[in-house]
Amino acid sequence: MFHRHLNTDLIAACGMNCGICMAYLREKNVCKGCRVTSDSMAKHCGLCAIRNCELLKETDSFFCYDCEIYPCKRLKNLDKRYRAKYHMSMLDNLDYIKKFGLEKFVRKEQKRWKCSKCGGTINVHRSVCSKCGLQLAISN
């Protein structure tokens, strides 16, 4: 179950790993991730200013780190919120992807967000395992 949630197609342009998002991990009305264009995407993701950024569409990688104004104010604000609330950094994720590649980043994420009790995926927004419900402390 765990590896199903973490793959390269689930890494958003902003550096978010959609495989650990509560909208992706929930049982009803599951979001398919930010890279999917469909009705199954969470409403806030479809409206996301970063995902819909015109400058992002001009990049070769379709990741924010390739943008001429990286990191922009929107991305900095998102990063600040996620650092404070969820102990995760979009900017750190993007810098890692740029330096080491997407495959290596996903392998790192698989280890970081894996429940030590059952192997399920930790929900970044709730710090809880999506499989066994164990409340966990997340390390950076």
Backbone as CSV, one residue per row, in Angstrom:
resi,resn,N_x,N_y,N_z,CA_x,CA_y,CA_z,C_x,C_y,C_z
1,MET,0.824,-1.194,0.000,0.000,0.000,0.000,0.868,1.258,0.000
2,PHE,1.940,1.262,0.749,2.742,2.462,0.917,3.316,2.973,-0.400
3,HIS,3.971,2.121,-1.165,4.635,2.572,-2.383,3.665,3.083,-3.432
4,ARG,2.413,2.709,-3.357,1.400,3.219,-4.271,1.261,4.728,-4.124
5,HIS,1.507,5.242,-2.941,1.297,6.658,-2.665,2.477,7.537,-3.046
6,LEU,3.617,6.974,-3.296,4.777,7.801,-3.578,5.401,7.417,-4.908
7,ASN,5.191,8.257,-5.893,5.833,8.065,-7.181,6.094,9.421,-7.812
8,THR,6.865,9.449,-8.864,7.293,10.712,-9.457,6.123,11.533,-9.997
9,ASP,5.043,10.890,-10.414,3.884,11.618,-10.931,3.137,12.389,-9.846
10,LEU,3.437,12.111,-8.604,2.752,12.769,-7.494,3.538,13.930,-6.899
11,ILE,4.613,14.331,-7.529,5.384,15.465,-7.028,4.947,16.712,-7.787
12,ALA,4.348,17.651,-7.073,3.804,18.867,-7.671,4.914,19.839,-8.059
13,ALA,4.583,20.772,-8.904,5.526,21.779,-9.384,6.152,22.576,-8.237
14,CYS,5.413,22.754,-7.162,5.888,23.524,-6.007,6.787,22.708,-5.080
15,GLY,6.889,21.396,-5.310,7.683,20.533,-4.448,6.859,19.716,-3.477
16,MET,5.555,19.913,-3.471,4.670,19.128,-2.602,4.601,17.695,-3.107
17,ASN,4.688,16.769,-2.188,4.493,15.356,-2.502,3.015,15.054,-2.287
18,CYS,2.255,15.006,-3.366,0.807,14.784,-3.262,0.466,13.426,-2.650
19,GLY,1.393,12.494,-2.665,1.163,11.174,-2.101,1.039,11.160,-0.587
20,ILE,1.403,12.258,0.071,1.292,12.337,1.530,0.221,13.342,1.956
21,CYS,-0.487,13.890,0.988,-1.526,14.892,1.241,-2.811,14.216,1.715
22,MET,-3.513,14.874,2.631,-4.750,14.286,3.150,-5.806,14.133,2.057
23,ALA,-5.811,14.995,1.052,-6.795,14.876,-0.030,-6.532,13.635,-0.880
24,TYR,-5.277,13.259,-1.006,-4.916,12.061,-1.764,-5.138,10.791,-0.943
25,LEU,-4.885,10.865,0.351,-4.949,9.686,1.212,-6.341,9.366,1.749
26,ARG,-7.266,10.292,1.650,-8.606,10.029,2.196,-9.321,8.937,1.396
27,GLU,-10.359,8.379,2.007,-11.074,7.264,1.385,-12.160,7.708,0.414
28,LYS,-12.754,8.877,0.626,-13.810,9.371,-0.258,-13.314,10.606,-1.006
29,ASN,-13.815,10.795,-2.225,-13.459,11.963,-3.038,-11.949,12.154,-3.123
30,VAL,-11.258,11.096,-3.442,-9.793,11.091,-3.478,-9.275,11.992,-4.595
31,CYS,-8.326,12.839,-4.253,-7.634,13.680,-5.231,-6.553,12.826,-5.897
32,LYS,-6.353,12.994,-7.160,-5.354,12.211,-7.907,-3.995,12.905,-7.976
33,GLY,-3.864,14.064,-7.358,-2.600,14.792,-7.372,-2.648,16.020,-8.259
34,CYS,-1.711,16.911,-8.067,-1.695,18.197,-8.767,-1.352,18.094,-10.246
35,ARG,-0.719,17.039,-10.646,-0.325,16.910,-12.053,-1.435,16.354,-12.933
36,VAL,-2.529,15.930,-12.321,-3.665,15.387,-13.055,-4.630,16.529,-13.384
37,THR,-5.155,16.528,-14.561,-6.170,17.512,-14.932,-7.495,16.780,-15.042
38,SER,-8.260,16.847,-13.970,-9.551,16.163,-13.972,-10.420,16.682,-12.845
39,ASP,-11.648,16.213,-12.816,-12.581,16.582,-11.756,-12.208,15.956,-10.420
40,SER,-11.308,14.974,-10.438,-10.937,14.296,-9.203,-9.916,15.087,-8.384
41,MET,-9.424,16.187,-8.918,-8.461,17.017,-8.197,-9.184,17.799,-7.096
42,ALA,-8.540,17.933,-5.953,-9.103,18.743,-4.876,-9.310,20.166,-5.392
43,LYS,-10.403,20.791,-5.000,-10.758,22.117,-5.512,-9.635,23.132,-5.296
44,HIS,-9.054,23.149,-4.094,-7.992,24.120,-3.811,-6.763,23.883,-4.689
45,CYS,-6.512,22.656,-5.090,-5.380,22.369,-5.983,-5.651,22.889,-7.395
46,GLY,-6.873,22.706,-7.863,-7.231,23.197,-9.181,-7.152,24.703,-9.296
47,LEU,-7.382,25.385,-8.185,-7.343,26.845,-8.157,-5.981,27.403,-7.755
48,CYS,-5.040,26.547,-7.460,-3.735,26.963,-6.944,-3.014,27.909,-7.907
49,ALA,-2.604,29.052,-7.395,-1.905,30.056,-8.204,-0.543,29.551,-8.674
50,ILE,0.109,28.740,-7.876,1.411,28.202,-8.277,1.221,27.175,-9.394
51,ARG,0.318,26.263,-9.221,0.050,25.240,-10.240,-0.352,25.865,-11.569
52,ASN,-1.088,26.959,-11.529,-1.592,27.615,-12.725,-0.723,28.785,-13.197
53,CYS,0.445,28.926,-12.660,1.335,30.042,-12.983,1.787,29.994,-14.453
54,GLU,1.679,31.113,-15.134,2.092,31.201,-16.538,3.602,31.030,-16.689
55,LEU,4.384,31.529,-15.745,5.843,31.385,-15.813,6.266,29.929,-15.675
56,LEU,5.533,29.184,-14.867,5.835,27.770,-14.677,5.690,26.996,-15.987
57,LYS,4.716,27.371,-16.779,4.479,26.701,-18.063,5.631,26.910,-19.048
58,GLU,6.460,27.914,-18.799,7.600,28.214,-19.670,8.865,27.446,-19.277
59,THR,8.836,26.728,-18.160,10.016,25.999,-17.701,10.160,24.668,-18.430
60,ASP,11.381,24.161,-18.503,11.632,22.861,-19.124,11.147,21.707,-18.247
61,SER,11.302,21.860,-16.956,10.996,20.770,-16.024,9.568,20.798,-15.494
62,PHE,8.902,21.925,-15.588,7.611,22.183,-14.973,7.701,22.085,-13.446
63,PHE,8.873,22.456,-12.919,9.078,22.619,-11.482,9.471,24.064,-11.233
64,CYS,9.054,24.587,-10.107,9.317,25.991,-9.777,10.804,26.340,-9.760
65,TYR,11.662,25.398,-9.419,13.086,25.708,-9.347,13.659,26.158,-10.688
66,ASP,12.988,25.869,-11.788,13.426,26.274,-13.120,12.924,27.662,-13.521
67,CYS,12.121,28.278,-12.706,11.531,29.576,-13.027,12.536,30.699,-12.830
68,GLU,12.415,31.711,-13.653,13.329,32.855,-13.589,13.181,33.664,-12.302
69,ILE,12.038,33.551,-11.615,11.859,34.305,-10.363,11.813,33.382,-9.128
70,TYR,12.361,32.181,-9.253,12.406,31.240,-8.126,13.328,31.759,-7.040
71,PRO,12.889,31.716,-5.810,11.552,31.408,-5.324,10.684,32.674,-5.309
72,CYS,9.507,32.577,-5.830,8.595,33.715,-5.864,7.933,33.902,-4.492
73,LYS,7.230,35.003,-4.341,6.576,35.316,-3.069,5.542,34.252,-2.693
74,ARG,4.780,33.784,-3.666,3.759,32.762,-3.377,4.398,31.486,-2.833
75,LEU,5.474,31.064,-3.470,6.155,29.845,-3.045,6.798,30.035,-1.672
76,LYS,7.372,31.194,-1.432,7.962,31.475,-0.114,6.891,31.431,0.973
77,ASN,5.722,31.995,0.704,4.629,31.978,1.688,4.128,30.559,1.941
78,LEU,3.987,29.776,0.882,3.577,28.379,1.029,4.609,27.608,1.853
79,ASP,5.869,27.817,1.541,6.953,27.149,2.260,6.934,27.526,3.747
80,LYS,6.755,28.790,4.031,6.723,29.262,5.420,5.594,28.588,6.206
81,ARG,4.417,28.492,5.571,3.267,27.861,6.218,3.513,26.369,6.459
82,TYR,4.050,25.686,5.466,4.294,24.243,5.605,5.426,23.946,6.589
83,ARG,6.435,24.794,6.648,7.496,24.609,7.648,6.914,24.714,9.055
84,ALA,6.089,25.725,9.280,5.535,25.971,10.608,4.494,24.925,11.014
85,LYS,3.587,24.579,10.110,2.477,23.698,10.466,2.770,22.212,10.295
86,TYR,3.607,21.862,9.292,3.762,20.454,8.934,5.211,19.951,8.933
87,HIS,6.142,20.797,9.331,7.558,20.412,9.413,8.089,19.887,8.079
88,MET,7.703,20.573,7.003,8.117,20.200,5.659,8.376,21.472,4.867
89,SER,9.367,21.426,4.001,9.722,22.603,3.214,9.619,22.335,1.718
90,MET,8.807,23.120,1.058,8.713,23.038,-0.403,10.040,23.434,-1.046
91,LEU,10.668,24.475,-0.508,11.941,24.949,-1.065,13.038,23.906,-0.895
92,ASP,13.091,23.267,0.261,14.065,22.195,0.464,13.799,21.041,-0.505
93,ASN,12.523,20.707,-0.688,12.164,19.636,-1.622,12.621,19.984,-3.037
94,LEU,12.329,21.185,-3.486,12.704,21.598,-4.838,14.217,21.637,-5.023
95,ASP,14.913,22.142,-4.026,16.380,22.182,-4.112,16.959,20.770,-4.185
96,TYR,16.378,19.851,-3.437,16.824,18.456,-3.462,16.565,17.833,-4.838
97,ILE,15.376,18.067,-5.372,15.035,17.530,-6.696,15.993,18.075,-7.748
98,LYS,16.264,19.352,-7.693,17.160,19.968,-8.673,18.572,19.383,-8.570
99,LYS,19.032,19.174,-7.349,20.399,18.693,-7.133,20.552,17.188,-7.393
100,PHE,19.592,16.377,-6.926,19.747,14.924,-6.960,18.793,14.197,-7.913
101,GLY,17.771,14.890,-8.391,16.820,14.271,-9.308,15.552,13.798,-8.617
102,LEU,14.539,13.629,-9.426,13.211,13.270,-8.939,13.150,11.854,-8.362
103,GLU,13.809,10.909,-9.006,13.787,9.518,-8.516,14.397,9.407,-7.118
104,LYS,15.530,10.056,-6.911,16.189,10.003,-5.605,15.335,10.711,-4.539
105,PHE,14.691,11.804,-4.940,13.799,12.502,-4.014,12.652,11.590,-3.579
106,VAL,12.046,10.890,-4.518,10.929,9.997,-4.189,11.390,8.880,-3.261
107,ARG,12.567,8.334,-3.490,13.089,7.290,-2.580,13.275,7.846,-1.167
108,LYS,13.770,9.070,-1.071,13.936,9.728,0.232,12.572,9.928,0.902
109,GLU,11.587,10.358,0.134,10.239,10.557,0.655,9.625,9.248,1.134
110,GLN,9.880,8.165,0.421,9.338,6.866,0.822,9.816,6.492,2.215
111,LYS,11.056,6.781,2.506,11.590,6.482,3.839,11.032,7.440,4.879
112,ARG,11.006,8.728,4.545,10.601,9.748,5.512,9.145,9.600,5.943
113,TRP,8.255,9.279,5.021,6.829,9.283,5.300,6.245,7.881,5.490
114,LYS,7.083,6.924,5.806,6.646,5.551,6.033,6.423,5.323,7.521
115,CYS,5.282,4.775,7.862,4.968,4.459,9.253,5.882,3.336,9.731
116,SER,6.520,3.550,10.848,7.440,2.543,11.384,6.695,1.336,11.972
117,LYS,5.432,1.501,12.257,4.652,0.403,12.837,4.117,-0.544,11.764
118,CYS,3.503,0.001,10.699,2.813,-0.864,9.741,3.277,-0.703,8.291
119,GLY,4.077,0.319,8.023,4.535,0.553,6.659,3.605,1.408,5.833
120,GLY,2.513,1.889,6.426,1.579,2.765,5.725,2.185,4.137,5.474
121,THR,1.435,4.999,4.848,1.895,6.344,4.531,1.428,7.336,5.579
122,ILE,2.338,8.167,6.041,2.009,9.206,7.008,1.363,10.374,6.271
123,ASN,0.247,10.822,6.772,-0.470,11.978,6.246,0.226,13.229,6.774
124,VAL,0.804,14.024,5.878,1.564,15.203,6.279,0.706,16.217,7.032
125,HIS,-0.560,16.317,6.691,-1.421,17.316,7.308,-1.957,16.911,8.679
126,ARG,-1.930,15.637,8.977,-2.455,15.148,10.253,-1.408,14.444,11.117
127,SER,-0.228,14.181,10.567,0.831,13.436,11.265,0.306,12.107,11.795
128,VAL,-0.477,11.449,10.958,-1.074,10.174,11.331,-0.897,9.195,10.172
129,CYS,-0.704,7.931,10.504,-0.570,6.916,9.470,-1.930,6.688,8.823
130,SER,-1.949,6.710,7.505,-3.200,6.529,6.774,-3.697,5.085,6.806
131,LYS,-2.852,4.165,7.226,-3.224,2.751,7.248,-3.654,2.280,8.643
132,CYS,-2.812,2.542,9.645,-3.124,2.024,10.987,-3.639,3.093,11.954
133,GLY,-3.549,4.380,11.574,-4.065,5.450,12.410,-3.131,5.904,13.508
134,LEU,-1.925,5.358,13.564,-0.970,5.734,14.595,-0.577,7.207,14.453
135,GLN,-0.694,7.954,15.548,-0.274,9.358,15.569,1.242,9.381,15.677
136,LEU,1.898,10.097,14.778,3.342,10.082,14.715,3.961,11.459,14.813
137,ALA,5.194,11.482,15.261,5.989,12.708,15.233,6.841,12.639,13.977
138,ILE,6.865,13.714,13.204,7.600,13.750,11.944,8.939,14.439,12.156
139,SER,9.989,13.838,11.619,11.318,14.448,11.690,11.660,15.060,10.350
140,ASN,12.473,16.073,10.381,12.911,16.738,9.144,14.098,16.054,8.526
